C-alpha cells in the first residue's frame, strides 16, 4: 500500500479529509462480516440491546450519572432482580430494587452524599442527594416505582463567607509566600548559626458565583505552588535555601445559568520550566546545587452540551523537551532539564454522549548528542599518529563496566556528556460509530486496525 501523506481528520470543528469520509462510508454503507455496521438497532428483524455509554475514563455508569444530573424522575422497576408471575411485586422486591438503586448512587461520580428519609411503618419516603454545591430532594412514589424531584437547588456550605448576593467565598488560609534560610557551621565554636526570614500571605481555596435567580454560575478552586526553589549545600555544613510560593487556579467550573448544569470544566497543574541539579566533589570537599522553576499549564478541558451530555475532553501533559547531562569522574555531575506542555489526548462525543473520535499525541526525541572522553594529567609527550588513533579507539570502546577498572587512579578524569531534545507528534486516532470502536490508527507503527462494530472483534490490520 502506498504511504499515506495526509493525516486522518476527526472533529467537526476541523475540515474532515477524504480518507476519513471514505472510511466512514465503508462502515456506514457496506456490510462487515455480513452485518450492518451503523446503528445496529435500525437493522430489520434484529432487536439490539442499547449499549452503555462510555465516558472518558471508560466508566459504564455515565448513563446513570447523566440521569441523576438531568432527570426529574428516576424509575427503579428495571432494578428488580426477580419477576412477578401475578404482576404484583412484594415488599421484598421493592426493597431490593431500592437497595440496588442506592448501590448505584454510591458509585455515581457526580454524587457526594445520600441521606435516606424513611419511616418504620411506611418504609422509605425519599432521598436527599447532594453533589458539590447542589442538593435535590427525591420523593419515592411506590405506585410508579420511581423517585421524583423538582430539580437541583444551590447549596452553599455554612462556613462560606457571603461577599454579595451572587458571590460566596471559603474562609482564607495562610501560607508562607517566601522563605529564605541560611545555616552556617562555625568550626571555632562548634555550633550552627541559623538565619530565617519569611513572609506570610493568605488565599481563599474556593469561590462560588451565582446567577440572579440563585443558580450556579461559576466555581473557582485555588491552591499554592512553588514557582521558584534554590538549595545550596556543602561539606562544611553550610546550607542555604530560597523558596517562593504563589496561588493559582486549580479548577474553574462554568454552568448554564438557566439550569445549573455544568457547561465547562478546566483543570490546571504545574510543570518544570527549568531545573538544574549539580553535584561537585574533590579530595576533601563537596557541594550541591539545585534550582527548580515552575509554571502553570492547562491539564484538562471538558465541555458539555446544554442537555448535560459531555461534548469534548482535551487532556494535556508536560513532556521533557530538553535535557543536558554531564558527568566527570573525580569532579562531579550537572543536569539541566526543561518541560513543555503538549496536547496528549483529544476526545469527542456525539449528541448522545457516545464516543465519536479520539486523537492521541506522543513525545519523540528529535535530536541527541553524545560525548565520551578521558583526559590524563601527565607531561606532554610526542605521540605518533598510530598512538593517537589507538587512544581514539579506546575512547569509542569505553563503557560503564570498564570505567570502574580503567579509571581508578586519581590522575585520570572520565567525562560523559549527552544532550537530548524532544517534541510531540500525532501518534494515533480512534474512530467510533454509536460509541463502538470501528478503526484504530497507529501513525508511529504505520498500521490500521479494523473492528466489528457489533462484537468488538478485530477484523483486519493493514500496514503502510
HURA-V725425 format. One record per run of one state. SS is the DSSP state (H for helix, E for strand, L for the rest). FROM is the first residue (numbers start at 1). LEN is the number of residues. If there is no record, write none. Layout:
# HURA-V725425
ss=[SS/SS]
from=[FROM/FROM]
len=[LEN/LEN]
This chain:
# HURA-V725425
ss=[L/H/L/E/L/E/L/H/L/H/L/E/L/H/L/H/L/E/L/E/L/E/L/E/L/E/L/E/L/E/L/E/L/E/L/E/L/E/L/E/L/E/L/E/L/E/L/E/L/E/L/H/L/H/L/E/L/E/L/E/L/E/L]
from=[1/18/30/31/33/35/37/40/43/62/71/73/76/77/80/91/108/113/120/123/132/134/142/146/149/153/155/161/165/167/170/172/187/191/205/206/211/216/235/239/256/262/282/286/305/310/329/332/350/355/377/385/398/400/407/412/434/436/443/447/452/458/464]
len=[17/12/1/2/2/2/3/3/19/9/2/3/1/3/11/17/5/7/3/9/2/8/4/3/4/2/6/4/2/3/2/15/4/14/1/5/5/19/4/17/6/20/4/19/5/19/3/18/5/22/8/13/2/7/5/22/2/7/4/5/6/6/1]
